[in-house]
Amino acid sequence: MIYYKFLTANDLSPFQGMQWHLPQDKRPGKWMPRIEGDLFKCTRGYHAVAEDQPLVPWLHAHIYELEYREPPYRDGEKCWGNQARLVRRVFADTWTEQSARLLACRIADDVLPIFEARYPGDNRPRVAIDTARRYALGEATREELDAAWAAAGAAAWDAARAAARAARGKYTDWLWEAIEGER
């Protein structure tokens, strides 16, 4: 089984801010310290995603292949174990902040018709998506992006995210195919 870990642009775990030992010179990173005692999903253990689990919900700036020293616990959405290390960075040259932003725009474009059917005439999400795409391509400023997101409003994006969750399987398959092609 192959496992994947997503880290921020600063190579920290996105939810707990933990610094990982990174792979160096095509060698895996050092093993993270062993966690003794009981492990708990989301709160205690080294978390990752297996190759047969949903990928999209965990996307961040960097993707690493991860290995566990012992078989991890797992459920339908993630894995967690008492010791792990990063083996290699996946998409090191192609998975960038720009590609992550453009994928997010692509996903939002697919679910936008659902939002627009329910809220006809409300173009705030469409403007935000278009501005985010322009920002990713270097055609909009950070201020424009911030203003577009603010205009979209939390309520509008809550509805769009609910629809996006329904479509996540499509993009999980696409990402797994891309990762598989890199092996």
N, C-alpha and C positions, 0 to 999 in steps of 0.2 A: 504494500500500500504506500502511496506517495502522499505526503502532507505538505501544505503550503501555509506560510505565515506572511501576513501583510504588516508592513511597518510604515511609519510616516516618512516624510522626506528627510527627517533627521535620524532615521533608523531607530525610532522608538516604537514600542508597542502602542497602538493608537488609544487604547482605553485605560491603560495603567501607567503609561509613560516609561516603561522599563527599557533600559538599554540592553541590547543583545550583543553577543560576541559575533562579529561578522566574519564570513568566509574571507580568506586572504590567499592570494596566489594560487587559486584553484584548489585550496584545501578548505575543508569545512571549518566553521568557527568552533571555538571551545564549547564544551558542554556547559550549559547553564547549571548553576548550583542545584543539587537534588533537593526537592521539597519533601520533607518527611511528614508523615501523618496523612490524614484523610485529604482527598482532593475534592473540589466542588466546581461544577460547571460555572463559569463566569467569574468566580471569585478566588479560587485557589488551584493553581496548576498552570502549566504552559499550554496555551490554547493554539489550535491551528485548524485548518480545514482539510479534509481528505479529498482525494480526487473524485469521489463519488458524491460529494456534498455541494450544496449551493455556494457559489463563489461570489456572486455580485454583492451580497450584503456586507462583505468584509473588505471590499476594495479600498486600497490606500496607495500611496505613492510608490512603494517598493514591494515586490513580490519575491519571496524566498522559498526555496524547497527546504523542508524541515524534516528531521528524523527524531524519533523518540528512542530512548535507550531501552524502554520496555513498552509493550503494547499499550496504547492509551485507552482511556474511556472514550466513548463516543455516543452521540445520538444523531438525529437526522440533520443537524446543522453545524456541529463542530466536534472537535476532539480536545482532550486535555490529559496531560500526563505529568509525571513527577520529575522528568528530566528530558531536555531536548537540546538540539543544536541546529543552527542554520547550515545547510549544505552548500547552497549556491544561490545566487540571485538569478531570477528568471526575468527575461525581457530586459536585461541590463541596459541595452542600448535603445530599446524601442518603447518600453513602458515608462512614459514620462508624465509629468504633471499635465502637459498638453494632451497626451493621448487619454489620460484618465478623464480630463474635463470633456473631451470630445465624445468619449463613450457615454458619459453622463448625459450629454446633450442628445445623443442618439436614442438612449433609453427614454428620456423625457419626450422626445419627438413622437415616439411610438405610442405613448400613453396620453399625449396631449388631446387627441380627438375624444377620448373618454371624458376628460375634464370639460372640454368645450361643448360637448353634447349636454352635459349637466348644467353648465354655467355659460350659456350663449352670451356673447357680447363682452365677456371678461377676458381681455387680451393680456392681462398682467403676466400669467405664466409664459405665454408665447414670447412676449418682449424679454422676459428674464432668460429664457432659453436662447433666444437669438443673441442677446447681449453676452451671455456666457460663452457661446460659440465664438463670437467676435473677439472676446477677451482671450480665449485660448489661442486664437490665431494672431494675436497681437494687434487687433483692429479696434479695441475698446480699452478704455482706462479702468483702473481699479475702482475709481469713483463712479464711473458709469455702471460697472458691474454691481457695486454695492447699492446704488440707487435702484437698479432694476430688481434686485432681490428684495429690497425693502418694499418696493411697489407690489411685488407679487403677493406679499403678505403670508403670514403663517398659516392661515386657514386654507388658502388656495393650495399651498404646497402640501399640506396634510392630505388633501384629496388626491393630489397627483402622486404622492408617495404610496398611498394605498393602492392605486391602480398599477404603479410600477412593481409593487410586490407581486401582483398577479402575473406580471410578465417576466419575472426574474429568471424563470427556467430557460427561456429562450436565450438569454445572454450568458447564463451559466454554461450551457452547452457550447456556445460560440467560444467562450474563453477556454474551456477545457480542450476544445479542438486546437486552438492556437497554442496552448501550452504543450499538448501532445506533439504538435508539429515541430516544436523546438527541441524535443528530446533526441 
